[in-house]
Amino acid sequence: MDVDAEESFLAYVRERIAALSRIAFLLTGDRHLAEDLVQETLLRVVGRWARIAAGGDPDAYVRRTLYHQHVSAWRRHRGRTVHLDAQPERPPDRAGPDEAGAVTDSVAVRVALATLAPRQRAVIVLRYFEDLTEAQTADVLGCRVGTVKSQTRDALARLRAVAPGLLSETADPEPSRAEARR
């Protein structure tokens, strides 16, 4: 790697490490697994950094790699179960003081996200935490927009069953098939 590419990579990491860590934490539900996920992702992109940076939007490539690494890791360790600690961890670099209601909501979101399949979890994180469109989410995950829609629908249905208090009527911009027929 040449000096300019190395400096560019280090600048990118300094600027985006907190955001990547938060995304990884939301995906894994565990600070240590999130750190491992971010580290593995950065190791995968560093060797190709000059080409990635020349493409114009390295963040999209790095995010896509992060999500794919998460799903791949989940597939490798499919038989293992996720155990949530009695005391929840705080997401890295969280802004502002954490009030009682926010803590309760944070724990509820974390527990609810842990019940989702990795692709459903990735779709929810991308759509509702990163505020990406369906097309942008499909691009990051390397799938079709229809897949994003169906994964979102299924994930929201699962979240409604597991934690009905988390979702408001405005959280689901698309009506279910049954509601659309009415």
Secondary structure by P-SEA (a helix, b strand, c coil): ccaaaaaaaaaaaaacaaaaaaaaaaacccaaaaaaaaaaaaaacccaaaaaaaaccaaaaaaaaaaaaaaaaaaaaccbbbbbcccccccccccccccaaaaaaaaaaaaaaaaccaaaaaaaaacccccccaaaaaaaacccaaaaaaaaaaaaaaaaaacccccccccccccccccccc
